[in-house]
Amino acid sequence: MSDHERDALIRHKSIVCDGSAAYQAQSLKADRVRMSKVVAIIVAAGRGTRLGGEIAKQYRMIAGRTVLGHTLVAMAAQADIERIVVVIHPDDSLHYREVVAALPAPVVERLAPPVHGGATRQLSVMAGLEWLADAARDTPRFVLVHDAARPF
């Protein structure tokens, strides 16, 4: 069903319904279907200088998985998120590949190619948004921006 057909159906249901609780639930479900295209941008280009150490915090292990890995699994568990764009530091390609190699296949399937971030969080978010704008895909209805180092 196309977006146009779905919108027409939703408008039709709103005309013929009586405002009952059953219709309201159906209407909410229809709105959810219509507005379900969500893309998550995970900002993972930071260096973790405040924490210190040789490796950025998003690549450190917690409970058998990297912090970034926990974040990606949590994002992929959200049914409304269709695509996950991870913005990484240009020097972290190897670390990122290692994280992805350890992820379950259903998570990996939702990942876009990694995008190289900028010198600041703002520039890294912009890089992710520019990738979305340049990609030959439908424009998402919503974009969620989340830090890789905050998985829980």
C-alpha positions, 0 to 999 in steps of 0.5 A: 500500500502506498503512502497516498493510499494509506493516508486516504484510508486513514482519512476514510476511517476518521469520517466513518467512525464514531470516536469509540475506544476501538477506533481510537486504538485503530487510529493510533495504529494507523498513525504509527504505520504512516509515521514509522520511518525512523533513522537513528544516527549514533554519534561515535566519533568522540575521543573520550579524552576526559575518561583517559586511556588508550581507547575511546570509551565507545570501544571499551568492553562492558559485560562482554560487549563494547559500549557501542555494541550495547548501543547498537543492539538497543537501537536495533531492538526498537521496531520503528528504527529502520536504519542506523547510521553510525558516525565514527572518527576516521581513525576508528575504522578497524575498531568499528569493524571489530564491533560490527563483526561481534554483533548479531546478524539482525543488528548488522542488517540495519546498519548503514555504512559508517560515516566519518565524523568531524572535529566536534559532536555538532559536525559529526551530527551534521555529517550523519544528516548530510549522509542521509540527505545525499543517500538515494533513499526516502527521506525519514520522517524522524531522525533520532540522534544518540551518543554511542557512549550512552547505551543504557 
